[in-house]
Every structure is written in structure tokens, then in C-alpha cells.
Amino acid sequence: MTFEEKLEQYAELAVKVGVNIQKGQYLLINTSTDTLDFTRIVVKKAYEAGAGRVQVNLSDPVFTRAFYELGAEEEFSQFLKWIVAQRDELIDRKGALLWIDAEDPDLLAGVPTSRLSAQQKASGNALVRYRKAVMNDEIAWSIIAVPSKKWAAKVFPHLPEEDQMAALWEAIFKTVRIGEGDAVEKWHEHVNNLESRAAQLNEKKFVKLHYKAPGTDLTIELPDKHLWVSGSSKTPDNTTFIANMPTEEVFTLPAKYGVNGTVSNTKPLAYQGNIIDKFTLTFEKGKIVDAKAEVGNELLQELITSDEGSAYLGEVALVPHQSPISSSGILYYNTLFDENASNHLAIGEAYPTCYEGGRELEEGQLESLGINVSITHVDFMIGSAEMDIDGILADGTEFPIFRKGNWAF
């Protein structure tokens, strides 16, 4: 396949499998000026697939950096009302949302942490309805990525500058199964395999998971009605979509107050245009009681104090160390990719869809069941070739789930 053919197939995959656009449906695309050429292809593919209207929001890294460096201090504790209204319209119209990410992992390095934190809290509080719609799969949504020059330079610093973009494009194509034949068919096959793994875990009905690895000794309790799910989701009208492309995970939610022990990250966390790395978190009765990072410690402290729920976990995800992304040996400095190369956890909000009947419950009901609620949801990577995970049954029997970083059954 030529590069242009791969671009066409990638755009088609995002439209037909990622958000799975329906006839007459409204599609909102959030992206940046770094993706403009590719986004034009996506828009055309969306209309060809039957979209009724496609709206594109374009940000620009220079504009974003200028705002965080030079914007008025009072603006960081506010959030633009038109963005809230646009997201509300998206929900009301039962539209679909596509994020096309090309963010420089170091975009906001050096910006005062207080500004990053204030804007994150403002957006989290303003977009409550939107966040709930996403977490409950009320709308179809998907995140994909394309290279930008600064991101490519971060991932491939050893390559000549003129080769970096091409290298990142090819790496991304491989993660989303472009160039291996019919990508749409390949994805259907892949999702079926993940669904099968989730079904096996649901049959076990584990009450706890025990993680052991260098720097990690962590026990996570699971709610009685927890559900393991894959990256394939369904809206209330039964439309299937893939939230993350690529995806290699099966995941569930933890019992909010049932996490104890210490866990260490194994890959850098790109968060708010900065890197947080070499950190450990210690939990007691679910809450983070100690957090230390060698890189980005101040931002880590701000993250886990965003609100009450940001000091607790909301997601438990299993990804074998021999997954395609991990086996490539590429560190992407982008959670969309790095979380699909590693077992990971998420600080903050839990997905109600990982609990039987959870999507019909109100926030207060979820909290009463020990399901975490927060304005944030941030994944961080903990897996390695040295990680063992045991599932513990109600009678105390231990069952090997992972050995040396890979599935044990």
C-alpha cells in the first residue's frame, strides 16, 4: 500500500469502526492544526459514510502555549461557555465525537503548575454532563492519533529530522492494523478476541487482584457486580464503537475503598503537556496516602488533589507485555499508545459501564456502592515483563492471571 492509501484506510477506519458513524448523524471532531491534511480526509470519509453534518474544532499548539504562558491569571479558573454548549448539543443530537490527537508531550513544560491545575479543575467542573455521557457510553466517541513534528522528534530522537515523521506514521499504522489487509475486518477479529478474554475473566468472579513486581505490591478489591469489558462499547441504541484506537486492553473498576499497598509506574505519564515519571503511589483503604515522583512531582500532587475522587482509583486494566505495541519497543510518550503496551490503572472516575446496571445509576448511587466519582480520569502504566498478577476467589483460592507480564491462562 502507498502512504496515501494507508491514510485513506486510516480515515475510513476512524469513521466506520472508531465512531461508527450512522446515517444522518452529527459528528464533532476535536483536533489541532498539526493534523489538518489528515482531518480533511476524515471529514470527506464521514460524509461519504452518511454523516449529516461534520463540525471541526481546531486548536493550535502555539496558541495553546501562548495562553498558558501569557493569559490573564483569572482566566485559568474559568471555562468557555460555548464549549459547554457545543458538547451539550452533541449529546442532545446523539452525535459522535472523534478526537484526533497530535499533541507534543512537552507542549506546556515550564508552565506554572497552578495554571494547569486551575484550568483542569475548571473544565472538569464545567463539563460534568459531557463527562458523564462519555463515561456511560451515551454517545459514540473515539480517540486516534497522527504525528506532529515535535511528537515525532520526542519518540525518535535518534533518527535524522527528515525521517522522524515517516517513522511515527508507520509505527501508528502498525498499531491500528493498517497495511495488513482489510483493516476493518482485522479490527472486528481483534475485538472478538478481546471480548473472549473479558468473558473468561467475568466467569471467574474474582474478589481481589494481587499485583507483584519490582516496586509494586498492591491488592485491589473488586465489587461484587464488576464487569470486565473490552475497548468495544455500545451506545443505548446499540451502536458499537471503539473508544481508543489502538486498544489492547480488557478492564474493569475497583472497589473504591479496597485498594492497599504500593505501585510504581513503568512508563512516563504524559499529562497536561508535561511528563510525570519515576513515581510511586501508596494506598490505604483505597486512598493515595503517599505519592512521590522524581519527575513532575508538583504536577502529580496537583493531579491527586483535583477533588476527593482523584485520590482513589477508577480503572483496572490488563494488557500483556507481549502486546504488539509493547513488542515494538517504542515509547510513545502518549497514553493512547503507552497504556496499550502495559498493564495500567487510572486515577479518578470509574466507568459505570463496568458495573452491572451501572449506567442507569445516579452519581450518588454510584458513590454509595463504592464506585469512584471524580472530575478526572488519568491512566498510568505499571506493567512489565516482571509482573505477576493473581486473582483471588471468594473462598481465598488464588488463580494465576499474569506470569512474567503475560497471560497465564
DRENVEXDREN-861736 format. One line per field, with one value per residue (C-alpha): residue number from 1; residue in three letters; x, y, z. Coordinates in Angstrom, 3 decimals. Layout:
i (NUM, ...) .
aa (ALA, ...) .
c1 (X, ...) .
c2 (Y, ...) .
c3 (Z, ...) .
END
This chain:
i (1, 2, 3, 4, 5, 6, 7, 8, 9, 10, 11, 12, 13, 14, 15, 16, 17, 18, 19, 20, 21, 22, 23, 24, 25, 26, 27, 28, 29, 30, 31, 32, 33, 34, 35, 36, 37, 38, 39, 40, 41, 42, 43, 44, 45, 46, 47, 48, 49, 50, 51, 52, 53, 54, 55, 56, 57, 58, 59, 60, 61, 62, 63, 64, 65, 66, 67, 68, 69, 70, 71, 72, 73, 74, 75, 76, 77, 78, 79, 80, 81, 82, 83, 84, 85, 86, 87, 88, 89, 90, 91, 92, 93, 94, 95, 96, 97, 98, 99, 100, 101, 102, 103, 104, 105, 106, 107, 108, 109, 110, 111, 112, 113, 114, 115, 116, 117, 118, 119, 120, 121, 122, 123, 124, 125, 126, 127, 128, 129, 130, 131, 132, 133, 134, 135, 136, 137, 138, 139, 140, 141, 142, 143, 144, 145, 146, 147, 148, 149, 150, 151, 152, 153, 154, 155, 156, 157, 158, 159, 160, 161, 162, 163, 164, 165, 166, 167, 168, 169, 170, 171, 172, 173, 174, 175, 176, 177, 178, 179, 180, 181, 182, 183, 184, 185, 186, 187, 188, 189, 190, 191, 192, 193, 194, 195, 196, 197, 198, 199, 200, 201, 202, 203, 204, 205, 206, 207, 208, 209, 210, 211, 212, 213, 214, 215, 216, 217, 218, 219, 220, 221, 222, 223, 224, 225, 226, 227, 228, 229, 230, 231, 232, 233, 234, 235, 236, 237, 238, 239, 240, 241, 242, 243, 244, 245, 246, 247, 248, 249, 250, 251, 252, 253, 254, 255, 256, 257, 258, 259, 260, 261, 262, 263, 264, 265, 266, 267, 268, 269, 270, 271, 272, 273, 274, 275, 276, 277, 278, 279, 280, 281, 282, 283, 284, 285, 286, 287, 288, 289, 290, 291, 292, 293, 294, 295, 296, 297, 298, 299, 300, 301, 302, 303, 304, 305, 306, 307, 308, 309, 310, 311, 312, 313, 314, 315, 316, 317, 318, 319, 320, 321, 322, 323, 324, 325, 326, 327, 328, 329, 330, 331, 332, 333, 334, 335, 336, 337, 338, 339, 340, 341, 342, 343, 344, 345, 346, 347, 348, 349, 350, 351, 352, 353, 354, 355, 356, 357, 358, 359, 360, 361, 362, 363, 364, 365, 366, 367, 368, 369, 370, 371, 372, 373, 374, 375, 376, 377, 378, 379, 380, 381, 382, 383, 384, 385, 386, 387, 388, 389, 390, 391, 392, 393, 394, 395, 396, 397, 398, 399, 400, 401, 402, 403, 404, 405, 406, 407, 408, 409) .
aa (MET, THR, PHE, GLU, GLU, LYS, LEU, GLU, GLN, TYR, ALA, GLU, LEU, ALA, VAL, LYS, VAL, GLY, VAL, ASN, ILE, GLN, LYS, GLY, GLN, TYR, LEU, LEU, ILE, ASN, THR, SER, THR, ASP, THR, LEU, ASP, PHE, THR, ARG, ILE, VAL, VAL, LYS, LYS, ALA, TYR, GLU, ALA, GLY, ALA, GLY, ARG, VAL, GLN, VAL, ASN, LEU, SER, ASP, PRO, VAL, PHE, THR, ARG, ALA, PHE, TYR, GLU, LEU, GLY, ALA, GLU, GLU, GLU, PHE, SER, GLN, PHE, LEU, LYS, TRP, ILE, VAL, ALA, GLN, ARG, ASP, GLU, LEU, ILE, ASP, ARG, LYS, GLY, ALA, LEU, LEU, TRP, ILE, ASP, ALA, GLU, ASP, PRO, ASP, LEU, LEU, ALA, GLY, VAL, PRO, THR, SER, ARG, LEU, SER, ALA, GLN, GLN, LYS, ALA, SER, GLY, ASN, ALA, LEU, VAL, ARG, TYR, ARG, LYS, ALA, VAL, MET, ASN, ASP, GLU, ILE, ALA, TRP, SER, ILE, ILE, ALA, VAL, PRO, SER, LYS, LYS, TRP, ALA, ALA, LYS, VAL, PHE, PRO, HIS, LEU, PRO, GLU, GLU, ASP, GLN, MET, ALA, ALA, LEU, TRP, GLU, ALA, ILE, PHE, LYS, THR, VAL, ARG, ILE, GLY, GLU, GLY, ASP, ALA, VAL, GLU, LYS, TRP, HIS, GLU, HIS, VAL, ASN, ASN, LEU, GLU, SER, ARG, ALA, ALA, GLN, LEU, ASN, GLU, LYS, LYS, PHE, VAL, LYS, LEU, HIS, TYR, LYS, ALA, PRO, GLY, THR, ASP, LEU, THR, ILE, GLU, LEU, PRO, ASP, LYS, HIS, LEU, TRP, VAL, SER, GLY, SER, SER, LYS, THR, PRO, ASP, ASN, THR, THR, PHE, ILE, ALA, ASN, MET, PRO, THR, GLU, GLU, VAL, PHE, THR, LEU, PRO, ALA, LYS, TYR, GLY, VAL, ASN, GLY, THR, VAL, SER, ASN, THR, LYS, PRO, LEU, ALA, TYR, GLN, GLY, ASN, ILE, ILE, ASP, LYS, PHE, THR, LEU, THR, PHE, GLU, LYS, GLY, LYS, ILE, VAL, ASP, ALA, LYS, ALA, GLU, VAL, GLY, ASN, GLU, LEU, LEU, GLN, GLU, LEU, ILE, THR, SER, ASP, GLU, GLY, SER, ALA, TYR, LEU, GLY, GLU, VAL, ALA, LEU, VAL, PRO, HIS, GLN, SER, PRO, ILE, SER, SER, SER, GLY, ILE, LEU, TYR, TYR, ASN, THR, LEU, PHE, ASP, GLU, ASN, ALA, SER, ASN, HIS, LEU, ALA, ILE, GLY, GLU, ALA, TYR, PRO, THR, CYS, TYR, GLU, GLY, GLY, ARG, GLU, LEU, GLU, GLU, GLY, GLN, LEU, GLU, SER, LEU, GLY, ILE, ASN, VAL, SER, ILE, THR, HIS, VAL, ASP, PHE, MET, ILE, GLY, SER, ALA, GLU, MET, ASP, ILE, ASP, GLY, ILE, LEU, ALA, ASP, GLY, THR, GLU, PHE, PRO, ILE, PHE, ARG, LYS, GLY, ASN, TRP, ALA, PHE) .
c1 (0.000, 1.157, 1.279, -1.762, -3.693, -2.821, -4.077, -7.358, -7.742, -6.922, -9.515, -12.098, -11.277, -11.779, -15.165, -16.566, -15.111, -13.958, -17.117, -19.109, -20.943, -24.631, -26.724, -27.632, -25.585, -23.790, -20.022, -17.857, -14.101, -11.654, -8.104, -5.212, -3.705, -0.949, -3.489, -5.204, -4.395, -5.468, -8.558, -9.727, -9.677, -11.643, -14.309, -14.763, -14.942, -17.519, -19.810, -19.338, -20.353, -23.576, -22.825, -25.418, -23.060, -19.400, -18.055, -14.292, -12.737, -9.098, -6.644, -3.064, -0.027, 1.347, -1.999, -2.265, 1.242, 0.697, -2.469, -0.827, 2.237, 0.625, -3.099, -4.677, -4.498, -8.254, -8.945, -7.488, -10.252, -12.912, -14.081, -15.609, -19.392, -19.632, -17.603, -20.048, -22.983, -21.377, -20.858, -24.442, -25.685, -23.572, -25.305, -28.787, -28.328, -26.970, -23.911, -20.479, -17.171, -13.761, -10.517, -7.542, -4.525, -1.091, -0.015, 3.592, 4.244, 6.294, 3.931, 3.350, 6.648, 7.672, 4.156, 3.259, 1.524, -1.103, -2.304, -2.509, -4.371, -6.822, -7.801, -8.134, -10.477, -12.477, -13.004, -13.816, -16.485, -17.959, -18.180, -19.916, -22.732, -20.331, -18.035, -20.974, -22.127, -18.676, -18.196, -21.668, -21.258, -24.289, -22.575, -20.168, -16.660, -13.186, -9.598, -6.999, -3.643, -1.445, 2.123, 3.257, 6.872, 7.572, 5.908, 7.835, 11.098, 10.314, 9.652, 12.520, 15.294, 17.947, 16.652, 17.500, 14.872, 13.657, 12.870, 11.082, 7.574, 7.614, 8.795, 5.982, 3.386, 4.480, 4.517, 0.974, -0.265, 1.048, -0.691, -4.057, -3.563, -3.227, -1.312, -2.213, -5.130, -8.697, -8.254, -11.970, -12.073, -8.843, -10.393, -13.543, -11.388, -9.240, -12.249, -13.736, -10.507, -10.626, -14.291, -13.426, -10.746, -13.167, -15.736, -13.149, -12.406, -16.103, -16.620, -14.012, -15.771, -12.592, -12.998, -9.423, -6.370, -2.830, -0.051, 3.630, 6.601, 9.725, 8.432, 4.865, 2.929, -0.708, -4.059, -7.220, -10.695, -13.375, -17.097, -19.485, -21.129, -17.999, -17.774, -14.672, -15.129, -13.039, -12.443, -15.616, -18.580, -22.240, -24.467, -28.013, -29.325, -26.902, -24.400, -20.951, -17.872, -14.189, -13.199, -9.439, -7.618, -5.337, -6.709, -5.251, -6.899, -9.638, -10.646, -12.976, -13.453, -12.062, -13.894, -13.161, -12.049, -10.438, -7.002, -3.973, -0.213, 2.292, 2.568, 5.314, 4.978, 6.932, 6.430, 6.365, 2.954, 2.301, -0.170, -1.168, 1.673, 4.236, 5.927, 5.458, 7.846, 9.579, 6.734, 5.248, 1.796, 0.899, -2.737, -4.551, -8.235, -8.381, -6.889, -3.486, -1.714, 1.747, 2.881, 6.410, 7.762, 11.315, 9.999, 6.916, 6.237, 4.426, 2.039, 1.454, 0.456, -1.952, -3.460, -4.258, -5.818, -8.036, -11.049, -11.924, -12.143, -8.768, -7.038, -8.727, -8.620, -11.292, -9.957, -8.032, -6.782, -4.906, -2.578, 0.037, 3.663, 3.845, 1.162, 2.049, 2.808, 4.994, 6.830, 7.700, 9.905, 8.649, 7.909, 5.272, 5.002, 1.280, -1.157, -3.310, -0.411, 1.603, -1.408, -1.937, 1.582, 1.233, -1.000, -2.358, -4.535, -6.436, -6.710, -10.193, -13.602, -14.734, -16.686, -20.246, -20.465, -18.068, -20.755, -23.971, -26.709, -24.247, -25.109, -28.646, -27.405, -27.048, -23.775, -24.875, -25.971, -22.611, -20.770, -22.938, -21.858, -18.175, -17.724, -15.397, -16.640, -14.253, -13.725, -10.606, -9.623, -5.904, -4.333, -0.793, 1.310, 2.536, 3.141, 6.449, 7.968, 8.431, 4.820, 2.757, -0.971, -3.120, -6.903, -8.355, -11.699, -14.298, -13.040, -9.477, -8.222, -5.555, -5.574, -2.666, -3.772, -0.367, 3.086, 6.141, 3.964, 1.756, -1.480, -1.162, -4.392) .
c2 (0.000, 3.534, 6.106, 7.843, 4.563, 3.999, 7.474, 6.748, 3.446, 5.019, 7.749, 5.176, 3.065, 6.040, 6.799, 3.293, 1.450, 4.138, 6.264, 4.011, 6.983, 6.432, 7.844, 11.468, 11.595, 14.717, 14.296, 16.633, 16.427, 17.964, 18.229, 20.591, 22.394, 19.742, 17.223, 19.403, 17.387, 14.113, 15.668, 16.795, 13.156, 12.129, 14.768, 13.538, 9.898, 10.830, 12.445, 9.506, 7.190, 9.134, 11.769, 14.547, 17.310, 17.372, 20.138, 20.522, 22.362, 23.264, 24.155, 25.234, 24.426, 27.974, 29.463, 26.993, 27.669, 31.438, 31.230, 29.249, 31.491, 34.901, 34.610, 36.590, 34.701, 34.851, 33.062, 29.779, 29.270, 29.824, 27.730, 28.916, 28.540, 27.996, 24.791, 23.518, 24.418, 22.654, 19.457, 19.674, 19.936, 16.910, 14.888, 16.222, 15.323, 11.869, 12.742, 11.151, 12.633, 11.988, 13.235, 13.323, 13.791, 15.039, 16.683, 17.481, 15.694, 18.698, 21.383, 23.004, 22.198, 25.070, 26.479, 27.096, 24.024, 26.247, 27.354, 23.814, 22.644, 25.563, 25.083, 21.316, 21.796, 24.474, 22.246, 19.236, 21.132, 22.785, 19.608, 17.355, 16.392, 15.685, 13.599, 11.508, 10.969, 9.700, 7.530, 5.995, 5.469, 7.669, 8.876, 7.177, 8.544, 7.614, 8.839, 8.309, 9.991, 11.270, 12.554, 16.108, 17.160, 17.742, 14.489, 12.542, 14.118, 13.052, 9.444, 9.085, 11.463, 9.126, 9.467, 12.296, 15.018, 14.366, 10.704, 11.196, 11.910, 8.961, 6.645, 7.711, 7.397, 3.830, 2.954, 4.278, 2.463, -0.788, -0.275, 0.185, -2.700, -0.597, -2.306, -5.868, -6.325, -5.214, -3.060, -3.046, -6.856, -7.085, -4.885, -6.958, -10.052, -8.270, -7.017, -10.521, -11.811, -9.122, -9.858, -13.523, -12.643, -10.390, -13.208, -15.569, -13.076, -12.493, -16.223, -16.273, -13.671, -12.640, -10.666, -9.355, -8.921, -9.084, -7.389, -8.181, -6.649, -4.664, -1.609, -2.937, -4.963, -3.999, -5.601, -4.380, -5.495, -5.776, -5.024, -7.990, -6.848, -5.750, -6.432, -6.925, -5.228, -4.597, -1.487, -2.199, -0.283, 0.271, 3.321, 2.978, 2.482, -0.445, 1.284, -0.263, 1.985, 1.738, 4.444, 4.031, 3.109, 1.286, -0.832, -3.994, -3.950, -5.556, -3.537, -3.166, -0.962, -1.397, -1.156, 2.439, 1.662, -1.706, -0.758, -1.318, -1.357, 0.357, 0.600, 2.034, 3.313, 1.663, 4.201, 8.010, 9.643, 12.469, 14.736, 18.347, 18.880, 17.658, 14.409, 12.719, 9.815, 7.539, 7.736, 5.522, 5.654, 4.137, 3.275, 2.663, 1.721, 2.912, 6.358, 7.560, 8.420, 8.954, 9.952, 10.691, 11.395, 12.091, 13.926, 16.153, 15.697, 19.030, 18.197, 14.717, 16.281, 18.619, 15.694, 13.602, 16.581, 17.737, 16.637, 13.961, 11.205, 11.949, 10.300, 6.972, 4.551, 4.270, 1.659, -1.607, -2.655, -5.747, -5.703, -8.416, -7.364, -9.189, -6.975, -5.580, -2.068, -3.298, -5.721, -2.856, -1.376, 2.138, 4.549, 6.929, 9.459, 9.333, 7.476, 6.304, 4.102, 3.510, 2.278, -0.355, -1.651, -2.179, -3.143, 0.133, 1.768, 5.039, 7.701, 9.207, 8.430, 4.839, 3.698, 2.879, 0.518, -1.777, -2.433, -4.399, -1.804, 0.996, 3.224, 3.689, 4.880, 8.472, 9.803, 9.484, 5.886, 5.034, 6.542, 4.601, 1.383, 2.253, 3.283, 6.244, 9.568, 12.361, 15.223, 13.436, 10.101, 9.636, 6.316, 5.412, 2.433, -0.193, -3.345, -5.030, -8.393, -8.975, -8.503, -11.330, -10.941, -13.366, -13.376, -14.259, -16.051, -15.645, -18.808, -17.482, -19.600, -17.826, -18.150, -17.022, -14.359, -12.998, -14.506, -12.534, -9.893, -12.141, -14.084, -17.266, -18.879) .
c3 (0.000, -0.697, 2.073, 0.590, 0.548, 4.206, 5.078, 3.315, 5.119, 8.490, 7.976, 6.921, 9.979, 12.308, 10.757, 10.236, 13.241, 15.683, 15.944, 13.578, 12.095, 11.356, 8.513, 9.172, 12.392, 13.627, 14.023, 16.109, 15.524, 18.013, 16.722, 16.051, 13.079, 13.021, 11.657, 9.072, 5.932, 7.511, 9.101, 5.659, 4.552, 7.666, 7.000, 3.446, 4.597, 7.228, 4.684, 2.308, 5.160, 5.661, 8.309, 8.335, 9.453, 10.435, 12.674, 13.245, 16.204, 15.545, 18.287, 17.644, 19.824, 19.513, 20.595, 23.473, 24.723, 24.480, 26.561, 29.357, 29.378, 28.902, 29.654, 32.492, 35.779, 36.391, 33.085, 34.308, 36.857, 34.166, 31.225, 27.965, 27.966, 24.214, 24.554, 27.184, 24.922, 21.963, 23.989, 25.258, 21.674, 20.769, 23.491, 22.654, 18.981, 19.855, 17.845, 17.723, 18.873, 17.320, 18.860, 16.502, 18.757, 17.728, 20.960, 21.774, 25.121, 26.284, 24.993, 28.390, 30.093, 32.355, 32.709, 36.387, 37.778, 39.392, 35.946, 34.602, 37.695, 37.764, 34.127, 34.545, 37.523, 35.710, 32.676, 34.853, 36.766, 33.662, 31.584, 34.125, 31.754, 28.923, 31.144, 32.333, 28.753, 27.766, 30.860, 30.367, 26.597, 25.943, 22.767, 20.387, 20.839, 19.723, 20.045, 17.338, 16.750, 13.951, 14.137, 14.702, 14.196, 17.881, 18.945, 16.293, 17.464, 21.034, 20.019, 17.519, 18.655, 17.234, 13.661, 11.255, 11.488, 7.944, 8.829, 12.150, 10.862, 8.451, 11.234, 13.559, 10.811, 10.090, 13.785, 14.215, 11.112, 12.560, 15.924, 14.217, 11.784, 8.654, 5.850, 6.895, 4.511, 5.222, 8.349, 9.187, 9.094, 11.095, 13.779, 14.020, 14.540, 17.143, 19.106, 19.162, 20.740, 23.433, 24.113, 24.582, 27.154, 29.043, 29.133, 30.658, 33.429, 34.116, 34.567, 37.356, 39.535, 41.334, 44.540, 44.578, 42.389, 43.798, 41.809, 42.406, 40.571, 41.449, 43.322, 43.328, 45.887, 45.522, 46.344, 44.618, 45.689, 43.002, 43.547, 43.552, 40.315, 38.465, 34.736, 32.633, 29.273, 26.167, 24.106, 22.150, 23.598, 22.755, 22.976, 24.407, 20.859, 20.422, 18.138, 18.582, 18.700, 19.678, 22.155, 21.772, 18.593, 19.220, 22.054, 23.556, 26.993, 28.989, 32.021, 34.982, 38.036, 41.563, 44.868, 45.856, 49.417, 48.664, 47.346, 49.581, 49.024, 46.756, 42.991, 40.768, 37.228, 34.427, 31.635, 31.702, 32.036, 29.559, 31.355, 30.707, 28.257, 30.802, 31.792, 35.183, 35.727, 38.240, 40.721, 43.405, 44.942, 48.298, 49.046, 52.320, 52.216, 48.635, 49.136, 47.959, 51.212, 49.749, 46.258, 45.112, 41.631, 40.569, 37.500, 37.652, 41.360, 41.754, 38.912, 40.371, 43.695, 41.920, 39.985, 43.061, 44.859, 41.964, 44.004, 46.573, 43.966, 42.384, 45.357, 44.508, 41.571, 38.905, 36.471, 36.455, 33.005, 31.859, 28.844, 28.204, 27.966, 24.625, 23.118, 19.666, 20.928, 23.773, 21.489, 19.142, 21.868, 21.058, 23.899, 22.535, 25.389, 24.648, 26.896, 23.987, 22.886, 26.051, 28.051, 25.361, 25.861, 29.592, 32.479, 33.793, 36.397, 36.308, 38.953, 39.250, 37.793, 37.255, 34.201, 35.371, 32.384, 34.277, 36.895, 36.299, 35.782, 36.470, 33.518, 34.917, 38.326, 39.505, 40.868, 44.483, 43.936, 42.415, 45.362, 47.831, 46.070, 46.442, 42.810, 42.446, 41.069, 40.080, 37.632, 36.361, 34.838, 34.195, 33.174, 34.225, 33.234, 35.715, 33.660, 32.888, 31.972, 35.707, 36.810, 38.312, 38.997, 40.964, 41.032, 44.420, 44.624, 47.375, 49.134, 49.190, 46.297, 44.245, 40.471, 38.252, 35.787, 34.706, 34.994, 33.914, 32.335, 30.189, 30.415, 32.473, 31.237) .
END
